[in-house]
Amino acid sequence: MLPSVIRFILIIQIICALVFISEFIGQVFGIKALDLPWQWHEYIEISAVAGLLIGMGVTIYTLRATLQRNRKIEDQLLLASGEFEELLKLKFKKWSLTKAEKDVAHLIIKGFTTSEIAEFRGKSEGTIKAQSAAVYKKAGMGGRTQLLVSFVEDMVDHGQEKNTPVT
């Protein structure tokens, strides 16, 4: 739904709520803001109720649409995450990484620094640097950036392959 339509409906709801609040305050404190015939008060109140009900309906519609969109995006994210994990496994197998090298490579791809990886794994930074160098060498990469770029490119290429119609 268009943001301008939602804003318009929100303004109508605010006006309707103000009508009821002013009517309530007038009755509690005996203040008559407008000296209108009772029929006009009824028309105003009926219109305010209609405005609030329409606003409620639009709110429910918008909320349902948003929740459906969120579920779809979450499903796509899970799918992409699963595909990324599969891509990691395939690459690691292709490069013949050891278990330790796989762990280090996985943490590098997640964006952790050498010192953070060393702390997580309970190893020295020198050990992590050596394992990182082994990963880069086996992968044929010059360093961390090239490694990350290769995975991003593979994911983009894989996504394009899936969305290309077969003729």
DAUR-V436168 format. One line per field, one symbol per residue. ss: DSSP state (h for helix, s for strand, l for the rest). A space follows every 50 residues. Layout:
BEGIN
ss = ???
END
This chain:
BEGIN
ss = llhhhhhhhhhhhhhhhhhhhhhhhhhhhllllllllhhhhhhhhhhhhh hhhhhhhhhhhhhhhhhhhhhhhhhhhhhhhhhhhhhhhhhhhhllllhh hhhhhhhhhllllhhhhhhhhlllhhhhhhhhhhhhhhhllllhhhhhhh hhhhhhhhhhhhhllll
END
